[in-house]
Amino acid sequence: MGGGGAHGGTTYKGYTIPHNKRWHTIAGKGLCATMWFWIFYRAKQDGAVLLGMRHPWDGHDDHAHGHGHAHEHEASSSSSPSH
């Protein structure tokens, strides 16, 4: 049922380790690289919070994010009825 017969591989102490196909090796390296890029990206974004060096809400005092208060004024003036 199992076993692959004589398809090649390395035999060590009676156990034959099959050789990887080229696409398995390339796909594995690509997925590994993607994983590490994602880990480093998230560490850059959230590393200080994860290590307890700052709180997630630190540094967001203004809540404006460059939008100013014009959009708040427009929203409140559009909801009030005009005379």
mmCIF file of the N, C-alpha and C atoms, coordinates in Angstrom:
data_MODEL
# 
_entry.id   MODEL 
# 
loop_
_atom_site.group_PDB 
_atom_site.id 
_atom_site.type_symbol 
_atom_site.label_atom_id 
_atom_site.label_alt_id 
_atom_site.label_comp_id 
_atom_site.label_asym_id 
_atom_site.label_entity_id 
_atom_site.label_seq_id 
_atom_site.pdbx_PDB_ins_code 
_atom_site.Cartn_x 
_atom_site.Cartn_y 
_atom_site.Cartn_z 
_atom_site.occupancy 
_atom_site.B_iso_or_equiv 
_atom_site.pdbx_formal_charge 
_atom_site.auth_seq_id 
_atom_site.auth_comp_id 
_atom_site.auth_asym_id 
_atom_site.auth_atom_id 
_atom_site.pdbx_PDB_model_num 
ATOM 1   N N  . MET A 1 1  ? 0.812   -1.186 0.000  1.00 0.00 ? 1  MET A N  1 
ATOM 2   C CA . MET A 1 1  ? 0.000   0.000  0.000  1.00 0.00 ? 1  MET A CA 1 
ATOM 3   C C  . MET A 1 1  ? 0.857   1.251  0.000  1.00 0.00 ? 1  MET A C  1 
ATOM 4   N N  . GLY A 1 2  ? 1.657   1.449  1.030  1.00 0.00 ? 2  GLY A N  1 
ATOM 5   C CA . GLY A 1 2  ? 2.451   2.658  1.211  1.00 0.00 ? 2  GLY A CA 1 
ATOM 6   C C  . GLY A 1 2  ? 3.664   2.630  0.316  1.00 0.00 ? 2  GLY A C  1 
ATOM 7   N N  . GLY A 1 3  ? 4.783   2.687  0.749  1.00 0.00 ? 3  GLY A N  1 
ATOM 8   C CA . GLY A 1 3  ? 6.082   2.615  0.094  1.00 0.00 ? 3  GLY A CA 1 
ATOM 9   C C  . GLY A 1 3  ? 6.115   3.036  -1.361 1.00 0.00 ? 3  GLY A C  1 
ATOM 10  N N  . GLY A 1 4  ? 7.205   3.446  -1.841 1.00 0.00 ? 4  GLY A N  1 
ATOM 11  C CA . GLY A 1 4  ? 7.281   3.895  -3.215 1.00 0.00 ? 4  GLY A CA 1 
ATOM 12  C C  . GLY A 1 4  ? 8.090   2.978  -4.084 1.00 0.00 ? 4  GLY A C  1 
ATOM 13  N N  . GLY A 1 5  ? 8.666   1.952  -3.515 1.00 0.00 ? 5  GLY A N  1 
ATOM 14  C CA . GLY A 1 5  ? 9.467   1.059  -4.326 1.00 0.00 ? 5  GLY A CA 1 
ATOM 15  C C  . GLY A 1 5  ? 10.807  1.691  -4.630 1.00 0.00 ? 5  GLY A C  1 
ATOM 16  N N  . ALA A 1 6  ? 11.271  1.545  -5.869 1.00 0.00 ? 6  ALA A N  1 
ATOM 17  C CA . ALA A 1 6  ? 12.598  2.013  -6.266 1.00 0.00 ? 6  ALA A CA 1 
ATOM 18  C C  . ALA A 1 6  ? 12.522  3.337  -7.018 1.00 0.00 ? 6  ALA A C  1 
ATOM 19  N N  . HIS A 1 7  ? 11.884  4.331  -6.434 1.00 0.00 ? 7  HIS A N  1 
ATOM 20  C CA . HIS A 1 7  ? 11.774  5.632  -7.105 1.00 0.00 ? 7  HIS A CA 1 
ATOM 21  C C  . HIS A 1 7  ? 12.922  6.558  -6.754 1.00 0.00 ? 7  HIS A C  1 
ATOM 22  N N  . GLY A 1 8  ? 13.867  6.109  -6.035 1.00 0.00 ? 8  GLY A N  1 
ATOM 23  C CA . GLY A 1 8  ? 15.020  6.926  -5.674 1.00 0.00 ? 8  GLY A CA 1 
ATOM 24  C C  . GLY A 1 8  ? 14.846  7.517  -4.297 1.00 0.00 ? 8  GLY A C  1 
ATOM 25  N N  . GLY A 1 9  ? 15.942  7.817  -3.710 1.00 0.00 ? 9  GLY A N  1 
ATOM 26  C CA . GLY A 1 9  ? 15.921  8.380  -2.378 1.00 0.00 ? 9  GLY A CA 1 
ATOM 27  C C  . GLY A 1 9  ? 17.202  8.018  -1.670 1.00 0.00 ? 9  GLY A C  1 
ATOM 28  N N  . THR A 1 10 ? 17.292  8.418  -0.445 1.00 0.00 ? 10 THR A N  1 
ATOM 29  C CA . THR A 1 10 ? 18.459  8.136  0.360  1.00 0.00 ? 10 THR A CA 1 
ATOM 30  C C  . THR A 1 10 ? 18.064  7.132  1.433  1.00 0.00 ? 10 THR A C  1 
ATOM 31  N N  . THR A 1 11 ? 18.830  6.036  1.528  1.00 0.00 ? 11 THR A N  1 
ATOM 32  C CA . THR A 1 11 ? 18.536  5.011  2.524  1.00 0.00 ? 11 THR A CA 1 
ATOM 33  C C  . THR A 1 11 ? 19.452  5.199  3.717  1.00 0.00 ? 11 THR A C  1 
ATOM 34  N N  . TYR A 1 12 ? 18.843  5.237  4.891  1.00 0.00 ? 12 TYR A N  1 
ATOM 35  C CA . TYR A 1 12 ? 19.594  5.403  6.131  1.00 0.00 ? 12 TYR A CA 1 
ATOM 36  C C  . TYR A 1 12 ? 19.036  4.430  7.156  1.00 0.00 ? 12 TYR A C  1 
ATOM 37  N N  . LYS A 1 13 ? 19.855  3.497  7.590  1.00 0.00 ? 13 LYS A N  1 
ATOM 38  C CA . LYS A 1 13 ? 19.487  2.473  8.571  1.00 0.00 ? 13 LYS A CA 1 
ATOM 39  C C  . LYS A 1 13 ? 18.199  1.740  8.187  1.00 0.00 ? 13 LYS A C  1 
ATOM 40  N N  . GLY A 1 14 ? 18.072  1.397  6.922  1.00 0.00 ? 14 GLY A N  1 
ATOM 41  C CA . GLY A 1 14 ? 16.935  0.614  6.461  1.00 0.00 ? 14 GLY A CA 1 
ATOM 42  C C  . GLY A 1 14 ? 15.706  1.441  6.089  1.00 0.00 ? 14 GLY A C  1 
ATOM 43  N N  . TYR A 1 15 ? 15.753  2.760  6.274  1.00 0.00 ? 15 TYR A N  1 
ATOM 44  C CA . TYR A 1 15 ? 14.611  3.613  5.931  1.00 0.00 ? 15 TYR A CA 1 
ATOM 45  C C  . TYR A 1 15 ? 14.993  4.479  4.743  1.00 0.00 ? 15 TYR A C  1 
ATOM 46  N N  . THR A 1 16 ? 14.165  4.452  3.717  1.00 0.00 ? 16 THR A N  1 
ATOM 47  C CA . THR A 1 16 ? 14.436  5.235  2.513  1.00 0.00 ? 16 THR A CA 1 
ATOM 48  C C  . THR A 1 16 ? 13.690  6.560  2.578  1.00 0.00 ? 16 THR A C  1 
ATOM 49  N N  . ILE A 1 17 ? 14.443  7.630  2.538  1.00 0.00 ? 17 ILE A N  1 
ATOM 50  C CA . ILE A 1 17 ? 13.873  8.977  2.553  1.00 0.00 ? 17 ILE A CA 1 
ATOM 51  C C  . ILE A 1 17 ? 13.746  9.430  1.095  1.00 0.00 ? 17 ILE A C  1 
ATOM 52  N N  . PRO A 1 18 ? 12.540  9.663  0.618  1.00 0.00 ? 18 PRO A N  1 
ATOM 53  C CA . PRO A 1 18 ? 12.374  10.046 -0.788 1.00 0.00 ? 18 PRO A CA 1 
ATOM 54  C C  . PRO A 1 18 ? 12.900  11.460 -1.046 1.00 0.00 ? 18 PRO A C  1 
ATOM 55  N N  . HIS A 1 19 ? 13.355  11.670 -2.273 1.00 0.00 ? 19 HIS A N  1 
ATOM 56  C CA . HIS A 1 19 ? 13.821  12.997 -2.677 1.00 0.00 ? 19 HIS A CA 1 
ATOM 57  C C  . HIS A 1 19 ? 12.621  13.890 -2.983 1.00 0.00 ? 19 HIS A C  1 
ATOM 58  N N  . ASN A 1 20 ? 12.768  15.163 -2.674 1.00 0.00 ? 20 ASN A N  1 
ATOM 59  C CA . ASN A 1 20 ? 11.707  16.120 -2.973 1.00 0.00 ? 20 ASN A CA 1 
ATOM 60  C C  . ASN A 1 20 ? 11.696  16.447 -4.449 1.00 0.00 ? 20 ASN A C  1 
ATOM 61  N N  . LYS A 1 21 ? 10.504  16.753 -4.943 1.00 0.00 ? 21 LYS A N  1 
ATOM 62  C CA . LYS A 1 21 ? 10.411  17.247 -6.305 1.00 0.00 ? 21 LYS A CA 1 
ATOM 63  C C  . LYS A 1 21 ? 10.802  18.714 -6.294 1.00 0.00 ? 21 LYS A C  1 
ATOM 64  N N  . ARG A 1 22 ? 11.252  19.215 -7.429 1.00 0.00 ? 22 ARG A N  1 
ATOM 65  C CA . ARG A 1 22 ? 11.753  20.591 -7.513 1.00 0.00 ? 22 ARG A CA 1 
ATOM 66  C C  . ARG A 1 22 ? 10.672  21.605 -7.122 1.00 0.00 ? 22 ARG A C  1 
ATOM 67  N N  . TRP A 1 23 ? 9.439   21.397 -7.545 1.00 0.00 ? 23 TRP A N  1 
ATOM 68  C CA . TRP A 1 23 ? 8.400   22.388 -7.251 1.00 0.00 ? 23 TRP A CA 1 
ATOM 69  C C  . TRP A 1 23 ? 8.059   22.410 -5.766 1.00 0.00 ? 23 TRP A C  1 
ATOM 70  N N  . HIS A 1 24 ? 8.216   21.256 -5.077 1.00 0.00 ? 24 HIS A N  1 
ATOM 71  C CA . HIS A 1 24 ? 7.998   21.241 -3.629 1.00 0.00 ? 24 HIS A CA 1 
ATOM 72  C C  . HIS A 1 24 ? 9.029   22.110 -2.915 1.00 0.00 ? 24 HIS A C  1 
ATOM 73  N N  . THR A 1 25 ? 10.275  22.006 -3.352 1.00 0.00 ? 25 THR A N  1 
ATOM 74  C CA . THR A 1 25 ? 11.349  22.791 -2.750 1.00 0.00 ? 25 THR A CA 1 
ATOM 75  C C  . THR A 1 25 ? 11.138  24.273 -2.998 1.00 0.00 ? 25 THR A C  1 
ATOM 76  N N  . ILE A 1 26 ? 10.807  24.643 -4.222 1.00 0.00 ? 26 ILE A N  1 
ATOM 77  C CA . ILE A 1 26 ? 10.598  26.058 -4.564 1.00 0.00 ? 26 ILE A CA 1 
ATOM 78  C C  . ILE A 1 26 ? 9.384   26.616 -3.835 1.00 0.00 ? 26 ILE A C  1 
ATOM 79  N N  . ALA A 1 27 ? 8.285   25.863 -3.803 1.00 0.00 ? 27 ALA A N  1 
ATOM 80  C CA . ALA A 1 27 ? 7.075   26.321 -3.112 1.00 0.00 ? 27 ALA A CA 1 
ATOM 81  C C  . ALA A 1 27 ? 7.331   26.466 -1.613 1.00 0.00 ? 27 ALA A C  1 
ATOM 82  N N  . GLY A 1 28 ? 8.077   25.532 -1.038 1.00 0.00 ? 28 GLY A N  1 
ATOM 83  C CA . GLY A 1 28 ? 8.398   25.605 0.382  1.00 0.00 ? 28 GLY A CA 1 
ATOM 84  C C  . GLY A 1 28 ? 9.237   26.828 0.715  1.00 0.00 ? 28 GLY A C  1 
ATOM 85  N N  . LYS A 1 29 ? 10.233  27.115 -0.104 1.00 0.00 ? 29 LYS A N  1 
ATOM 86  C CA . LYS A 1 29 ? 11.070  28.297 0.129  1.00 0.00 ? 29 LYS A CA 1 
ATOM 87  C C  . LYS A 1 29 ? 10.278  29.582 -0.054 1.00 0.00 ? 29 LYS A C  1 
ATOM 88  N N  . GLY A 1 30 ? 9.392   29.601 -1.045 1.00 0.00 ? 30 GLY A N  1 
ATOM 89  C CA . GLY A 1 30 ? 8.564   30.793 -1.271 1.00 0.00 ? 30 GLY A CA 1 
ATOM 90  C C  . GLY A 1 30 ? 7.601   31.049 -0.118 1.00 0.00 ? 30 GLY A C  1 
ATOM 91  N N  . LEU A 1 31 ? 6.958   29.995 0.373  1.00 0.00 ? 31 LEU A N  1 
ATOM 92  C CA . LEU A 1 31 ? 6.048   30.148 1.509  1.00 0.00 ? 31 LEU A CA 1 
ATOM 93  C C  . LEU A 1 31 ? 6.798   30.514 2.782  1.00 0.00 ? 31 LEU A C  1 
ATOM 94  N N  . CYS A 1 32 ? 7.987   29.979 2.954  1.00 0.00 ? 32 CYS A N  1 
ATOM 95  C CA . CYS A 1 32 ? 8.805   30.317 4.119  1.00 0.00 ? 32 CYS A CA 1 
ATOM 96  C C  . CYS A 1 32 ? 9.199   31.793 4.069  1.00 0.00 ? 32 CYS A C  1 
ATOM 97  N N  . ALA A 1 33 ? 9.612   32.282 2.908  1.00 0.00 ? 33 ALA A N  1 
ATOM 98  C CA . ALA A 1 33 ? 9.978   33.689 2.769  1.00 0.00 ? 33 ALA A CA 1 
ATOM 99  C C  . ALA A 1 33 ? 8.779   34.592 3.039  1.00 0.00 ? 33 ALA A C  1 
ATOM 100 N N  . THR A 1 34 ? 7.609   34.211 2.524  1.00 0.00 ? 34 THR A N  1 
ATOM 101 C CA . THR A 1 34 ? 6.400   34.992 2.766  1.00 0.00 ? 34 THR A CA 1 
ATOM 102 C C  . THR A 1 34 ? 6.076   35.045 4.253  1.00 0.00 ? 34 THR A C  1 
ATOM 103 N N  . MET A 1 35 ? 6.214   33.921 4.937  1.00 0.00 ? 35 MET A N  1 
ATOM 104 C CA . MET A 1 35 ? 5.959   33.882 6.370  1.00 0.00 ? 35 MET A CA 1 
ATOM 105 C C  . MET A 1 35 ? 6.883   34.832 7.111  1.00 0.00 ? 35 MET A C  1 
ATOM 106 N N  . TRP A 1 36 ? 8.200   34.797 6.812  1.00 0.00 ? 36 TRP A N  1 
ATOM 107 C CA . TRP A 1 36 ? 9.136   35.656 7.526  1.00 0.00 ? 36 TRP A CA 1 
ATOM 108 C C  . TRP A 1 36 ? 8.926   37.119 7.197  1.00 0.00 ? 36 TRP A C  1 
ATOM 109 N N  . PHE A 1 37 ? 8.613   37.465 5.948  1.00 0.00 ? 37 PHE A N  1 
ATOM 110 C CA . PHE A 1 37 ? 8.310   38.861 5.610  1.00 0.00 ? 37 PHE A CA 1 
ATOM 111 C C  . PHE A 1 37 ? 7.107   39.347 6.399  1.00 0.00 ? 37 PHE A C  1 
ATOM 112 N N  . TRP A 1 38 ? 6.086   38.497 6.526  1.00 0.00 ? 38 TRP A N  1 
ATOM 113 C CA . TRP A 1 38 ? 4.880   38.869 7.283  1.00 0.00 ? 38 TRP A CA 1 
ATOM 114 C C  . TRP A 1 38 ? 5.201   39.041 8.761  1.00 0.00 ? 38 TRP A C  1 
ATOM 115 N N  . ILE A 1 39 ? 5.998   38.151 9.334  1.00 0.00 ? 39 ILE A N  1 
ATOM 116 C CA . ILE A 1 39 ? 6.381   38.261 10.745 1.00 0.00 ? 39 ILE A CA 1 
ATOM 117 C C  . ILE A 1 39 ? 7.155   39.550 10.989 1.00 0.00 ? 39 ILE A C  1 
ATOM 118 N N  . PHE A 1 40 ? 8.112   39.869 10.130 1.00 0.00 ? 40 PHE A N  1 
ATOM 119 C CA . PHE A 1 40 ? 8.898   41.098 10.308 1.00 0.00 ? 40 PHE A CA 1 
ATOM 120 C C  . PHE A 1 40 ? 8.042   42.337 10.106 1.00 0.00 ? 40 PHE A C  1 
ATOM 121 N N  . TYR A 1 41 ? 7.114   42.294 9.172  1.00 0.00 ? 41 TYR A N  1 
ATOM 122 C CA . TYR A 1 41 ? 6.207   43.430 8.962  1.00 0.00 ? 41 TYR A CA 1 
ATOM 123 C C  . TYR A 1 41 ? 5.348   43.667 10.197 1.00 0.00 ? 41 TYR A C  1 
ATOM 124 N N  . ARG A 1 42 ? 4.751   42.591 10.748 1.00 0.00 ? 42 ARG A N  1 
ATOM 125 C CA . ARG A 1 42 ? 3.914   42.744 11.932 1.00 0.00 ? 42 ARG A CA 1 
ATOM 126 C C  . ARG A 1 42 ? 4.753   43.151 13.146 1.00 0.00 ? 42 ARG A C  1 
ATOM 127 N N  . ALA A 1 43 ? 5.996   42.676 13.234 1.00 0.00 ? 43 ALA A N  1 
ATOM 128 C CA . ALA A 1 43 ? 6.869   43.090 14.333 1.00 0.00 ? 43 ALA A CA 1 
ATOM 129 C C  . ALA A 1 43 ? 7.178   44.574 14.232 1.00 0.00 ? 43 ALA A C  1 
ATOM 130 N N  . LYS A 1 44 ? 7.341   45.069 13.018 1.00 0.00 ? 44 LYS A N  1 
ATOM 131 C CA . LYS A 1 44 ? 7.574   46.506 12.830 1.00 0.00 ? 44 LYS A CA 1 
ATOM 132 C C  . LYS A 1 44 ? 6.349   47.298 13.253 1.00 0.00 ? 44 LYS A C  1 
ATOM 133 N N  . GLN A 1 45 ? 5.168   46.811 12.928 1.00 0.00 ? 45 GLN A N  1 
ATOM 134 C CA . GLN A 1 45 ? 3.934   47.519 13.238 1.00 0.00 ? 45 GLN A CA 1 
ATOM 135 C C  . GLN A 1 45 ? 3.539   47.393 14.711 1.00 0.00 ? 45 GLN A C  1 
ATOM 136 N N  . ASP A 1 46 ? 3.650   46.215 15.287 1.00 0.00 ? 46 ASP A N  1 
ATOM 137 C CA . ASP A 1 46 ? 3.113   45.940 16.622 1.00 0.00 ? 46 ASP A CA 1 
ATOM 138 C C  . ASP A 1 46 ? 4.146   45.451 17.625 1.00 0.00 ? 46 ASP A C  1 
ATOM 139 N N  . GLY A 1 47 ? 5.417   45.504 17.298 1.00 0.00 ? 47 GLY A N  1 
ATOM 140 C CA . GLY A 1 47 ? 6.442   44.937 18.159 1.00 0.00 ? 47 GLY A CA 1 
ATOM 141 C C  . GLY A 1 47 ? 6.498   45.559 19.540 1.00 0.00 ? 47 GLY A C  1 
ATOM 142 N N  . ALA A 1 48 ? 6.410   46.896 19.619 1.00 0.00 ? 48 ALA A N  1 
ATOM 143 C CA . ALA A 1 48 ? 6.490   47.563 20.922 1.00 0.00 ? 48 ALA A CA 1 
ATOM 144 C C  . ALA A 1 48 ? 5.309   47.183 21.811 1.00 0.00 ? 48 ALA A C  1 
ATOM 145 N N  . VAL A 1 49 ? 4.146   47.036 21.218 1.00 0.00 ? 49 VAL A N  1 
ATOM 146 C CA . VAL A 1 49 ? 2.964   46.635 21.995 1.00 0.00 ? 49 VAL A CA 1 
ATOM 147 C C  . VAL A 1 49 ? 3.119   45.195 22.461 1.00 0.00 ? 49 VAL A C  1 
ATOM 148 N N  . LEU A 1 50 ? 3.590   44.332 21.590 1.00 0.00 ? 50 LEU A N  1 
ATOM 149 C CA . LEU A 1 50 ? 3.758   42.923 21.936 1.00 0.00 ? 50 LEU A CA 1 
ATOM 150 C C  . LEU A 1 50 ? 4.770   42.747 23.068 1.00 0.00 ? 50 LEU A C  1 
ATOM 151 N N  . LEU A 1 51 ? 5.829   43.552 23.068 1.00 0.00 ? 51 LEU A N  1 
ATOM 152 C CA . LEU A 1 51 ? 6.855   43.448 24.098 1.00 0.00 ? 51 LEU A CA 1 
ATOM 153 C C  . LEU A 1 51 ? 6.515   44.249 25.345 1.00 0.00 ? 51 LEU A C  1 
ATOM 154 N N  . GLY A 1 52 ? 5.380   44.940 25.355 1.00 0.00 ? 52 GLY A N  1 
ATOM 155 C CA . GLY A 1 52 ? 4.948   45.685 26.524 1.00 0.00 ? 52 GLY A CA 1 
ATOM 156 C C  . GLY A 1 52 ? 5.630   47.029 26.680 1.00 0.00 ? 52 GLY A C  1 
ATOM 157 N N  . MET A 1 53 ? 6.247   47.540 25.626 1.00 0.00 ? 53 MET A N  1 
ATOM 158 C CA . MET A 1 53 ? 6.953   48.819 25.699 1.00 0.00 ? 53 MET A CA 1 
ATOM 159 C C  . MET A 1 53 ? 6.005   50.008 25.577 1.00 0.00 ? 53 MET A C  1 
ATOM 160 N N  . ARG A 1 54 ? 4.836   49.792 25.024 1.00 0.00 ? 54 ARG A N  1 
ATOM 161 C CA . ARG A 1 54 ? 3.821   50.847 24.956 1.00 0.00 ? 54 ARG A CA 1 
ATOM 162 C C  . ARG A 1 54 ? 2.451   50.194 24.864 1.00 0.00 ? 54 ARG A C  1 
ATOM 163 N N  . HIS A 1 55 ? 1.427   50.999 25.129 1.00 0.00 ? 55 HIS A N  1 
ATOM 164 C CA . HIS A 1 55 ? 0.056   50.511 25.028 1.00 0.00 ? 55 HIS A CA 1 
ATOM 165 C C  . HIS A 1 55 ? -0.459  50.744 23.609 1.00 0.00 ? 55 HIS A C  1 
ATOM 166 N N  . PRO A 1 56 ? -1.417  49.965 23.150 1.00 0.00 ? 56 PRO A N  1 
ATOM 167 C CA . PRO A 1 56 ? -1.938  50.135 21.792 1.00 0.00 ? 56 PRO A CA 1 
ATOM 168 C C  . PRO A 1 56 ? -2.541  51.515 21.558 1.00 0.00 ? 56 PRO A C  1 
ATOM 169 N N  . TRP A 1 57 ? -3.032  52.167 22.599 1.00 0.00 ? 57 TRP A N  1 
ATOM 170 C CA . TRP A 1 57 ? -3.691  53.457 22.433 1.00 0.00 ? 57 TRP A CA 1 
ATOM 171 C C  . TRP A 1 57 ? -2.727  54.632 22.586 1.00 0.00 ? 57 TRP A C  1 
ATOM 172 N N  . ASP A 1 58 ? -1.458  54.376 22.909 1.00 0.00 ? 58 ASP A N  1 
ATOM 173 C CA . ASP A 1 58 ? -0.480  55.459 23.032 1.00 0.00 ? 58 ASP A CA 1 
ATOM 174 C C  . ASP A 1 58 ? -0.175  56.059 21.663 1.00 0.00 ? 58 ASP A C  1 
ATOM 175 N N  . GLY A 1 59 ? -0.060  57.379 21.629 1.00 0.00 ? 59 GLY A N  1 
ATOM 176 C CA . GLY A 1 59 ? 0.329   58.052 20.403 1.00 0.00 ? 59 GLY A CA 1 
ATOM 177 C C  . GLY A 1 59 ? -0.823  58.411 19.495 1.00 0.00 ? 59 GLY A C  1 
ATOM 178 N N  . HIS A 1 60 ? -2.048  58.210 19.923 1.00 0.00 ? 60 HIS A N  1 
ATOM 179 C CA . HIS A 1 60 ? -3.213  58.548 19.110 1.00 0.00 ? 60 HIS A CA 1 
ATOM 180 C C  . HIS A 1 60 ? -4.095  59.543 19.862 1.00 0.00 ? 60 HIS A C  1 
ATOM 181 N N  . ASP A 1 61 ? -3.492  60.639 20.312 1.00 0.00 ? 61 ASP A N  1 
ATOM 182 C CA . ASP A 1 61 ? -4.232  61.589 21.129 1.00 0.00 ? 61 ASP A CA 1 
ATOM 183 C C  . ASP A 1 61 ? -5.171  62.474 20.328 1.00 0.00 ? 61 ASP A C  1 
ATOM 184 N N  . ASP A 1 62 ? -4.770  62.821 19.093 1.00 0.00 ? 62 ASP A N  1 
ATOM 185 C CA . ASP A 1 62 ? -5.563  63.802 18.354 1.00 0.00 ? 62 ASP A CA 1 
ATOM 186 C C  . ASP A 1 62 ? -6.762  63.201 17.639 1.00 0.00 ? 62 ASP A C  1 
ATOM 187 N N  . HIS A 1 63 ? -6.709  61.957 17.251 1.00 0.00 ? 63 HIS A N  1 
ATOM 188 C CA . HIS A 1 63 ? -7.794  61.259 16.542 1.00 0.00 ? 63 HIS A CA 1 
ATOM 189 C C  . HIS A 1 63 ? -8.162  61.921 15.220 1.00 0.00 ? 63 HIS A C  1 
ATOM 190 N N  . ALA A 1 64 ? -7.398  62.891 14.764 1.00 0.00 ? 64 ALA A N  1 
ATOM 191 C CA . ALA A 1 64 ? -7.734  63.586 13.525 1.00 0.00 ? 64 ALA A CA 1 
ATOM 192 C C  . ALA A 1 64 ? -7.143  62.873 12.320 1.00 0.00 ? 64 ALA A C  1 
ATOM 193 N N  . HIS A 1 65 ? -5.939  62.368 12.445 1.00 0.00 ? 65 HIS A N  1 
ATOM 194 C CA . HIS A 1 65 ? -5.255  61.671 11.364 1.00 0.00 ? 65 HIS A CA 1 
ATOM 195 C C  . HIS A 1 65 ? -5.190  62.517 10.102 1.00 0.00 ? 65 HIS A C  1 
ATOM 196 N N  . GLY A 1 66 ? -5.036  63.838 10.256 1.00 0.00 ? 66 GLY A N  1 
ATOM 197 C CA . GLY A 1 66 ? -4.860  64.709 9.109  1.00 0.00 ? 66 GLY A CA 1 
ATOM 198 C C  . GLY A 1 66 ? -6.141  65.114 8.421  1.00 0.00 ? 66 GLY A C  1 
ATOM 199 N N  . HIS A 1 67 ? -7.290  64.745 8.940  1.00 0.00 ? 67 HIS A N  1 
ATOM 200 C CA . HIS A 1 67 ? -8.547  65.086 8.290  1.00 0.00 ? 67 HIS A CA 1 
ATOM 201 C C  . HIS A 1 67 ? -9.058  66.448 8.713  1.00 0.00 ? 67 HIS A C  1 
ATOM 202 N N  . GLY A 1 68 ? -8.599  66.956 9.822  1.00 0.00 ? 68 GLY A N  1 
ATOM 203 C CA . GLY A 1 68 ? -9.127  68.215 10.327 1.00 0.00 ? 68 GLY A CA 1 
ATOM 204 C C  . GLY A 1 68 ? -10.514 68.015 10.894 1.00 0.00 ? 68 GLY A C  1 
ATOM 205 N N  . HIS A 1 69 ? -11.166 69.106 11.214 1.00 0.00 ? 69 HIS A N  1 
ATOM 206 C CA . HIS A 1 69 ? -12.508 69.017 11.788 1.00 0.00 ? 69 HIS A CA 1 
ATOM 207 C C  . HIS A 1 69 ? -13.578 69.447 10.791 1.00 0.00 ? 69 HIS A C  1 
ATOM 208 N N  . ALA A 1 70 ? -13.219 69.633 9.556  1.00 0.00 ? 70 ALA A N  1 
ATOM 209 C CA . ALA A 1 70 ? -14.183 70.071 8.544  1.00 0.00 ? 70 ALA A CA 1 
ATOM 210 C C  . ALA A 1 70 ? -15.258 69.016 8.307  1.00 0.00 ? 70 ALA A C  1 
ATOM 211 N N  . HIS A 1 71 ? -14.880 67.747 8.257  1.00 0.00 ? 71 HIS A N  1 
ATOM 212 C CA . HIS A 1 71 ? -15.866 66.702 7.996  1.00 0.00 ? 71 HIS A CA 1 
ATOM 213 C C  . HIS A 1 71 ? -16.854 66.575 9.154  1.00 0.00 ? 71 HIS A C  1 
ATOM 214 N N  . GLU A 1 72 ? -16.422 66.864 10.373 1.00 0.00 ? 72 GLU A N  1 
ATOM 215 C CA . GLU A 1 72 ? -17.358 66.825 11.503 1.00 0.00 ? 72 GLU A CA 1 
ATOM 216 C C  . GLU A 1 72 ? -18.363 67.967 11.403 1.00 0.00 ? 72 GLU A C  1 
ATOM 217 N N  . HIS A 1 73 ? -17.901 69.152 10.982 1.00 0.00 ? 73 HIS A N  1 
ATOM 218 C CA . HIS A 1 73 ? -18.774 70.308 10.850 1.00 0.00 ? 73 HIS A CA 1 
ATOM 219 C C  . HIS A 1 73 ? -19.786 70.090 9.724  1.00 0.00 ? 73 HIS A C  1 
ATOM 220 N N  . GLU A 1 74 ? -19.329 69.511 8.612  1.00 0.00 ? 74 GLU A N  1 
ATOM 221 C CA . GLU A 1 74 ? -20.225 69.239 7.486  1.00 0.00 ? 74 GLU A CA 1 
ATOM 222 C C  . GLU A 1 74 ? -21.303 68.234 7.879  1.00 0.00 ? 74 GLU A C  1 
ATOM 223 N N  . ALA A 1 75 ? -20.925 67.215 8.631  1.00 0.00 ? 75 ALA A N  1 
ATOM 224 C CA . ALA A 1 75 ? -21.896 66.189 9.033  1.00 0.00 ? 75 ALA A CA 1 
ATOM 225 C C  . ALA A 1 75 ? -22.946 66.774 9.982  1.00 0.00 ? 75 ALA A C  1 
ATOM 226 N N  . SER A 1 76 ? -22.529 67.665 10.880 1.00 0.00 ? 76 SER A N  1 
ATOM 227 C CA . SER A 1 76 ? -23.493 68.227 11.809 1.00 0.00 ? 76 SER A CA 1 
ATOM 228 C C  . SER A 1 76 ? -24.378 69.263 11.123 1.00 0.00 ? 76 SER A C  1 
ATOM 229 N N  . SER A 1 77 ? -23.844 70.003 10.155 1.00 0.00 ? 77 SER A N  1 
ATOM 230 C CA . SER A 1 77 ? -24.667 71.011 9.472  1.00 0.00 ? 77 SER A CA 1 
ATOM 231 C C  . SER A 1 77 ? -25.650 70.357 8.488  1.00 0.00 ? 77 SER A C  1 
ATOM 232 N N  . SER A 1 78 ? -25.265 69.199 7.903  1.00 0.00 ? 78 SER A N  1 
ATOM 233 C CA . SER A 1 78 ? -26.185 68.555 6.961  1.00 0.00 ? 78 SER A CA 1 
ATOM 234 C C  . SER A 1 78 ? -27.337 67.858 7.674  1.00 0.00 ? 78 SER A C  1 
ATOM 235 N N  . SER A 1 79 ? -27.147 67.485 8.938  1.00 0.00 ? 79 SER A N  1 
ATOM 236 C CA . SER A 1 79 ? -28.213 66.810 9.666  1.00 0.00 ? 79 SER A CA 1 
ATOM 237 C C  . SER A 1 79 ? -29.232 67.794 10.226 1.00 0.00 ? 79 SER A C  1 
ATOM 238 N N  . SER A 1 80 ? -28.848 69.072 10.368 1.00 0.00 ? 80 SER A N  1 
ATOM 239 C CA . SER A 1 80 ? -29.792 70.047 10.891 1.00 0.00 ? 80 SER A CA 1 
ATOM 240 C C  . SER A 1 80 ? -30.638 70.598 9.741  1.00 0.00 ? 80 SER A C  1 
ATOM 241 N N  . PRO A 1 81 ? -31.908 70.837 9.966  1.00 0.00 ? 81 PRO A N  1 
ATOM 242 C CA . PRO A 1 81 ? -32.761 71.344 8.898  1.00 0.00 ? 81 PRO A CA 1 
ATOM 243 C C  . PRO A 1 81 ? -32.412 72.810 8.566  1.00 0.00 ? 81 PRO A C  1 
ATOM 244 N N  . SER A 1 82 ? -32.425 73.132 7.310  1.00 0.00 ? 82 SER A N  1 
ATOM 245 C CA . SER A 1 82 ? -32.117 74.509 6.888  1.00 0.00 ? 82 SER A CA 1 
ATOM 246 C C  . SER A 1 82 ? -33.419 75.304 6.777  1.00 0.00 ? 82 SER A C  1 
ATOM 247 N N  . HIS A 1 83 ? -33.326 76.580 7.085  1.00 0.00 ? 83 HIS A N  1 
ATOM 248 C CA . HIS A 1 83 ? -34.521 77.443 7.079  1.00 0.00 ? 83 HIS A CA 1 
ATOM 249 C C  . HIS A 1 83 ? -34.569 78.289 5.855  1.00 0.00 ? 83 HIS A C  1 
# 
